[in-house]
Amino acid sequence: MAGINSLVERSKIIIVAGPGGVGKTTLAAALGLTAVDLTGKKVLVITVDPAKRLADSLGLVGLTSKGSQVSPLDLDEAMGHKVSGKLYVAMLDAKSSWDELVNRHAPDVATRQKILSNPIYRNISSRFVQSHDYIAMETLYELYRSSQYDLIVVDTPPSRHAIDFLDAPSKMADFFSSKLLKWLTLPARNRLLMGMFKPFYQVADKILGAQFLSDVAEFFLLFESMYAGFVERAKSVAGILENSSTSFVVVSSPEPVPMTEAEFFVSALDARHLHLGQMVVNRVLPEYFRDPAAILLAHQVQDDYERLAKEFLKKGASLDLIKESEVPPVRLEALAERVLLEVADSFLNFSGVATEEAEEISRLPIDEELITLIPHLNFDVSDLKSLGKVAGHLAVGD
């Protein structure tokens, strides 16, 4: 049976995607824990989500783009036994990653310095959304090529943005070869045209700021020396994503809106011929809420709560709470009736929600063996120990 256990065993890259607010970052971190525990691998969990919640999920502070090792003693404590693998965590720093890319691929020192000091480059590398998606894929590519880790788990932005993440290499390559950029850089390539375009540049500079178009033209002329590398690496990244050792884990909660988002991403994976390794539905109500016997009992409590309240008080007459209570017996009986009725009503309400959740899950166009359910937990996941409990649920069922 395909499941999380076999997924972490066979994969070299796991990309975790899904809607916002469904516990995706928590699940990515828990997957990393599961992998080091079950396989003994050297695992990196890296987030490219600008929201930066990975450190909170792991109870860590000060994460950087360089992998930081989680203490082996903390791992052992989180899992409740000796863990043989090693876990590293990192957070993408778009600006420093862009700088590293330029340092690696600029053809010479002079070009490198001109690119790094260009104001357009500084804005693109720090603020341009597409550049963040692109550098995330570049970082993944370099990590994969380095063979430094046995498994890389990638936490992505919310699902529709994750599609941008997948398409970023090809979009960036297209951007650098677009007609707009050819037009912007054309005057800089030809002195005669520079003279013809000068009045336009002067007007544009007044509107957009001094030297704006000149800076744009200079930046893209400088970057042109790296263009062939962009195209080549875009193809390489596509090859990595399509590789059988790369799997996608789509995370959702069982409500209609996030499930629709998750299905959208699953269909996007299929359209791109990428491999869905597992669908994780998080925060699912326990199965006993749909147990026919439990539902029948709740209805019986609703129908007979007055008699049951009397029986409860009669059998509990020796309890200290009842003995020492200054509440009159009649009042105690009314309270007992209210408690029993509220419990029965609440159970049936949860039962209705659990049934709706099960129906949502059953409509997923995915094989049952590719679906993992994580129950709704009665505690916050804010440190390694609580994350270990989530990892325990992930590993169940293979």
C-alpha positions as CSV (number, residue, x, y, z in Angstrom):
1,M,0.0,0.0,0.0
2,A,1.3,3.5,-0.9
3,G,1.5,5.8,2.1
4,I,3.6,8.3,4.0
5,N,6.1,5.6,5.2
6,S,6.9,4.4,1.7
7,L,6.8,8.0,0.3
8,V,9.6,9.2,2.6
9,E,11.6,6.1,1.9
10,R,11.6,6.4,-1.9
11,S,11.6,10.1,-2.4
12,K,14.6,12.5,-2.7
13,I,12.3,15.6,-2.9
14,I,8.9,16.1,-1.4
15,I,7.1,19.3,-2.2
16,V,4.3,20.2,0.2
17,A,1.5,22.4,-1.2
18,G,-2.0,23.3,-0.3
19,P,-4.4,26.2,0.7
20,G,-3.5,28.6,3.4
21,G,-4.5,28.0,7.0
22,V,-4.7,24.2,6.8
23,G,-1.6,23.4,8.7
24,K,0.6,22.9,5.6
25,T,3.9,24.2,7.3
26,T,3.2,22.0,10.3
27,L,2.7,19.0,8.1
28,A,5.9,19.7,6.2
29,A,7.9,19.8,9.4
30,A,6.1,16.7,10.6
31,L,7.1,14.9,7.4
32,G,10.7,15.8,8.0
33,L,10.4,14.3,11.5
34,T,8.7,11.2,10.1
35,A,11.5,10.7,7.5
36,V,14.4,11.0,10.0
37,D,12.6,8.6,12.4
38,L,11.6,5.9,9.9
39,T,14.5,6.0,7.4
40,G,17.5,7.3,9.2
41,K,18.0,9.8,6.4
42,K,19.7,13.2,6.5
43,V,16.7,15.4,5.9
44,L,16.3,19.1,5.1
45,V,13.0,20.9,5.6
46,I,13.0,24.3,3.8
47,T,10.2,26.8,3.6
48,V,9.8,29.2,0.7
49,D,6.6,30.6,2.1
50,P,7.2,34.3,2.9
51,A,4.9,33.9,5.9
52,K,7.8,32.2,7.8
53,R,5.9,29.9,10.1
54,L,8.4,27.0,10.0
55,A,10.5,28.2,12.9
56,D,7.4,28.4,15.1
57,S,6.3,24.9,14.1
58,L,9.7,23.6,15.2
59,G,10.0,25.8,18.2
60,L,13.1,27.4,16.7
61,V,14.3,31.0,16.2
62,G,16.6,32.7,13.8
63,L,16.3,30.3,10.8
64,T,18.3,31.3,7.8
65,S,18.8,30.0,4.2
66,K,21.6,27.8,5.5
67,G,20.5,24.5,7.0
68,S,20.5,24.5,10.8
69,Q,20.6,21.1,12.5
70,V,17.9,20.3,15.0
71,S,19.4,18.9,18.2
72,P,19.5,15.0,18.1
73,L,18.5,15.0,21.8
74,D,15.5,17.2,21.0
75,L,14.6,14.8,18.2
76,D,14.8,11.8,20.5
77,E,12.6,13.5,23.1
78,A,10.1,14.6,20.5
79,M,9.7,11.0,19.1
80,G,10.0,9.3,22.5
81,H,12.8,7.1,21.3
82,K,16.3,7.2,19.7
83,V,16.2,8.7,16.2
84,S,18.9,7.6,13.8
85,G,18.4,10.3,11.2
86,K,19.4,13.9,11.1
87,L,17.0,16.8,10.6
88,Y,18.0,20.2,9.2
89,V,15.7,23.2,8.7
90,A,16.1,26.4,6.6
91,M,14.1,29.4,5.5
92,L,14.6,30.9,2.0
93,D,16.3,34.3,2.0
94,A,15.4,35.6,-1.5
95,K,17.9,38.5,-1.6
96,S,21.0,36.5,-0.4
97,S,20.0,33.6,-2.7
98,W,19.9,35.9,-5.7
99,D,23.3,37.3,-4.8
100,E,24.7,33.8,-4.6
101,L,23.2,33.0,-8.0
102,V,24.9,36.1,-9.5
103,N,28.2,35.2,-7.8
104,R,28.0,31.7,-9.3
105,H,27.0,32.5,-12.9
106,A,28.2,36.0,-13.8
107,P,30.8,35.7,-16.5
108,D,33.3,37.9,-14.8
109,V,33.9,40.0,-11.7
110,A,33.1,43.4,-13.4
111,T,29.7,42.1,-14.6
112,R,29.0,40.6,-11.2
113,Q,29.7,43.9,-9.4
114,K,27.6,45.9,-11.8
115,I,24.6,43.6,-11.4
116,L,24.8,43.6,-7.6
117,S,25.0,47.4,-7.5
118,N,22.3,48.0,-10.0
119,P,19.2,49.5,-8.3
120,I,16.8,47.5,-10.5
121,Y,18.5,44.3,-9.5
122,R,18.1,45.3,-5.8
123,N,14.4,45.9,-6.2
124,I,13.8,42.7,-8.3
125,S,15.7,40.4,-5.9
126,S,14.0,41.9,-2.8
127,R,10.4,42.6,-3.9
128,F,9.5,41.0,-7.2
129,V,7.1,38.1,-6.4
130,Q,8.1,36.1,-9.5
131,S,11.7,36.5,-8.5
132,H,11.0,34.9,-5.1
133,D,9.3,31.9,-6.8
134,Y,12.2,31.6,-9.3
135,I,15.0,31.8,-6.7
136,A,13.1,29.2,-4.7
137,M,13.3,26.8,-7.6
138,E,16.9,27.7,-8.2
139,T,17.7,27.0,-4.5
140,L,16.0,23.6,-4.7
141,Y,17.9,22.8,-7.8
142,E,21.3,23.7,-6.2
143,L,20.4,21.7,-3.0
144,Y,19.4,18.7,-5.1
145,R,22.6,18.9,-7.2
146,S,24.8,19.2,-4.1
147,S,23.7,15.8,-2.8
148,Q,24.1,17.2,0.7
149,Y,20.8,15.8,1.9
150,D,19.1,12.4,1.3
151,L,15.7,14.0,1.3
152,I,14.5,17.7,0.9
153,V,11.1,18.6,2.1
154,V,9.8,21.9,0.6
155,D,7.1,24.0,2.3
156,T,5.5,26.2,-0.4
157,P,3.2,29.2,-0.4
158,P,-0.6,28.6,-0.5
159,S,-1.7,26.5,-3.5
160,R,-2.5,28.9,-6.3
161,H,0.8,30.7,-5.5
162,A,2.5,27.3,-5.5
163,I,1.5,26.9,-9.2
164,D,3.5,30.1,-9.8
165,F,6.3,28.4,-7.8
166,L,6.2,25.4,-10.3
167,D,6.1,27.6,-13.4
168,A,8.6,30.2,-12.2
169,P,11.7,28.9,-14.1
170,S,10.0,28.9,-17.5
171,K,8.2,32.2,-16.8
172,M,11.5,33.9,-15.8
173,A,13.2,32.6,-18.9
174,D,10.3,33.9,-21.1
175,F,10.5,37.2,-19.3
176,F,14.2,37.7,-20.1
177,S,13.5,37.0,-23.8
178,S,10.3,39.1,-24.1
179,K,9.8,41.8,-26.7
180,L,9.4,44.4,-24.0
181,L,12.9,43.8,-22.6
182,K,14.3,43.7,-26.2
183,W,12.7,47.1,-26.8
184,L,14.0,48.5,-23.5
185,T,17.6,47.4,-24.2
186,L,17.6,48.2,-27.9
187,P,18.9,51.8,-27.5
188,A,21.7,50.6,-25.3
189,R,22.8,48.2,-28.0
190,N,23.0,50.9,-30.8
191,R,24.4,54.4,-30.5
192,L,22.2,55.8,-33.3
193,L,19.1,54.5,-31.6
194,M,20.3,55.9,-28.3
195,G,20.2,59.4,-29.8
196,M,16.8,58.8,-31.2
197,F,15.4,57.5,-27.9
198,K,17.0,60.2,-25.7
199,P,13.9,62.5,-25.6
200,F,11.7,59.6,-24.6
201,Y,14.2,58.6,-21.9
202,Q,14.2,62.1,-20.5
203,V,10.4,62.2,-20.3
204,A,10.3,58.8,-18.7
205,D,13.0,59.7,-16.2
206,K,10.8,62.7,-15.1
207,I,7.8,60.5,-14.6
208,L,9.5,57.3,-13.2
209,G,12.6,58.8,-11.6
210,A,16.0,59.7,-12.7
211,Q,17.8,57.1,-14.7
212,F,15.0,54.6,-14.3
213,L,14.9,53.3,-17.9
214,S,18.7,53.5,-18.2
215,D,19.0,51.4,-15.1
216,V,16.5,48.9,-16.5
217,A,18.4,48.7,-19.8
218,E,21.7,48.3,-18.1
219,F,20.4,45.6,-15.8
220,F,19.0,43.4,-18.5
221,L,22.0,43.9,-20.7
222,L,24.2,42.7,-17.9
223,F,21.8,39.8,-17.1
224,E,21.8,38.8,-20.8
225,S,25.2,37.2,-20.2
226,M,23.5,34.8,-17.8
227,Y,20.4,34.2,-20.0
228,A,21.6,30.9,-21.5
229,G,22.1,29.6,-17.9
230,F,18.5,30.6,-17.1
231,V,17.1,28.6,-19.9
232,E,19.4,25.6,-19.2
233,R,18.5,25.6,-15.5
234,A,14.8,26.0,-16.2
235,K,15.0,22.7,-18.2
236,S,17.0,21.1,-15.4
237,V,14.5,22.1,-12.8
238,A,11.6,20.8,-14.9
239,G,13.5,17.5,-15.2
240,I,13.9,17.3,-11.4
241,L,10.2,18.0,-10.8
242,E,9.2,15.3,-13.3
243,N,11.6,12.8,-11.9
244,S,10.0,9.7,-10.1
245,S,12.1,10.5,-7.0
246,T,10.2,13.9,-6.6
247,S,6.7,13.7,-5.1
248,F,4.1,16.2,-4.1
249,V,2.1,16.1,-0.9
250,V,-1.1,18.2,-1.1
251,V,-2.5,19.3,2.3
252,S,-6.0,20.4,3.0
253,S,-8.6,20.5,5.7
254,P,-11.9,18.8,5.1
255,E,-14.0,21.9,4.5
256,P,-15.4,22.6,1.0
257,V,-13.3,25.7,0.1
258,P,-9.9,24.3,1.0
259,M,-10.8,21.0,-0.6
260,T,-11.7,22.8,-3.8
261,E,-8.3,24.5,-3.7
262,A,-6.5,21.3,-3.1
263,E,-8.3,19.6,-6.0
264,F,-7.3,22.5,-8.2
265,F,-3.7,21.9,-7.3
266,V,-4.0,18.1,-7.8
267,S,-5.4,18.8,-11.3
268,A,-2.5,21.2,-12.0
269,L,0.0,18.5,-11.1
270,D,-1.7,16.1,-13.4
271,A,-1.7,18.6,-16.2
272,R,2.0,19.0,-15.8
273,H,2.7,15.3,-15.5
274,L,4.0,15.6,-11.9
275,H,3.7,12.9,-9.3
276,L,1.1,13.1,-6.5
277,G,2.7,11.2,-3.6
278,Q,0.0,11.7,-1.0
279,M,-3.1,13.8,-0.2
280,V,-3.1,14.7,3.5
281,V,-6.5,15.8,5.0
282,N,-5.7,17.6,8.2
283,R,-8.0,18.3,11.3
284,V,-10.5,15.6,10.5
285,L,-13.1,14.8,13.2
286,P,-12.7,11.3,14.8
287,E,-14.5,8.4,13.1
288,Y,-16.6,7.7,16.2
289,F,-18.7,10.7,15.5
290,R,-20.1,8.7,12.6
291,D,-20.5,5.5,14.5
292,P,-24.2,4.4,14.2
293,A,-24.3,3.1,17.7
294,A,-22.9,6.3,19.2
295,I,-25.4,8.4,17.2
296,L,-28.2,6.1,18.5
297,L,-27.0,6.6,22.1
298,A,-27.0,10.4,21.6
299,H,-30.5,10.3,20.4
300,Q,-31.6,8.2,23.3
301,V,-30.0,10.7,25.7
302,Q,-31.9,13.5,24.0
303,D,-35.2,11.6,24.3
304,D,-34.7,10.4,27.9
305,Y,-32.4,13.1,29.5
306,E,-34.8,13.8,32.4
307,R,-34.8,10.1,33.7
308,L,-31.0,9.8,33.0
309,A,-30.3,12.9,35.0
310,K,-32.2,11.5,38.0
311,E,-30.3,8.2,37.7
312,F,-27.0,10.0,37.5
313,L,-27.7,12.0,40.6
314,K,-29.0,9.0,42.5
315,K,-25.9,6.9,41.7
316,G,-23.6,9.9,42.3
317,A,-25.2,10.8,45.7
318,S,-22.1,9.6,47.5
319,L,-19.7,11.8,45.5
320,D,-18.1,14.6,47.3
321,L,-19.3,17.1,44.7
322,I,-22.9,16.2,45.4
323,K,-22.4,15.8,49.2
324,E,-20.8,19.1,49.8
325,S,-22.8,21.1,47.3
326,E,-25.1,23.8,48.7
327,V,-27.2,23.8,45.6
328,P,-30.8,22.5,46.3
329,P,-31.5,19.0,44.9
330,V,-34.1,20.5,42.4
331,R,-31.4,22.8,41.0
332,L,-28.9,20.0,40.8
333,E,-31.4,17.9,38.9
334,A,-32.0,20.8,36.4
335,L,-28.3,21.2,35.9
336,A,-27.8,17.5,35.3
337,E,-30.6,17.6,32.7
338,R,-29.0,20.6,31.0
339,V,-25.6,19.0,30.9
340,L,-26.8,15.7,29.4
341,L,-28.9,17.4,26.8
342,E,-26.0,19.7,25.8
343,V,-23.7,16.8,25.5
344,A,-26.1,14.9,23.3
345,D,-26.9,17.9,21.1
346,S,-23.2,18.7,20.7
347,F,-22.3,15.2,19.8
348,L,-25.0,15.1,17.1
349,N,-23.8,18.5,15.8
350,F,-20.3,17.1,15.5
351,S,-21.7,14.0,14.0
352,G,-23.3,16.1,11.2
353,V,-20.0,17.9,10.5
354,A,-18.1,14.6,10.5
355,T,-20.5,13.2,8.0
356,E,-20.1,16.2,5.7
357,E,-16.3,15.9,6.1
358,A,-16.4,12.2,5.1
359,E,-18.6,13.1,2.0
360,E,-16.1,15.8,1.0
361,I,-13.2,13.3,1.3
362,S,-15.1,10.6,-0.6
363,R,-15.5,13.0,-3.6
364,L,-11.8,13.4,-4.0
365,P,-10.8,12.1,-7.5
366,I,-7.8,10.3,-5.8
367,D,-7.2,6.6,-5.0
368,E,-8.0,5.9,-1.4
369,E,-4.4,4.6,-0.8
370,L,-3.1,8.1,-1.6
371,I,-5.2,9.8,1.1
372,T,-3.9,10.2,4.7
373,L,-6.2,11.5,7.4
374,I,-4.8,13.5,10.4
375,P,-7.3,13.9,13.3
376,H,-8.3,17.2,14.8
377,L,-5.9,17.6,17.7
378,N,-6.9,19.0,21.1
379,F,-3.5,20.9,21.5
380,D,-1.5,23.5,19.6
381,V,1.5,22.4,17.6
382,S,4.1,24.8,18.8
383,D,7.2,22.8,19.5
384,L,9.1,19.6,18.6
385,K,7.2,17.5,21.1
386,S,3.8,18.3,19.8
387,L,5.1,18.1,16.3
388,G,6.3,14.6,17.1
389,K,2.7,13.6,17.9
390,V,1.6,14.8,14.4
391,A,4.5,12.8,12.9
392,G,3.1,9.8,14.8
393,H,-0.3,10.2,13.1
394,L,1.5,10.5,9.7
395,A,3.4,7.3,10.1
396,V,0.3,5.2,11.1
397,G,-1.4,3.0,8.5
398,D,1.3,1.7,6.2
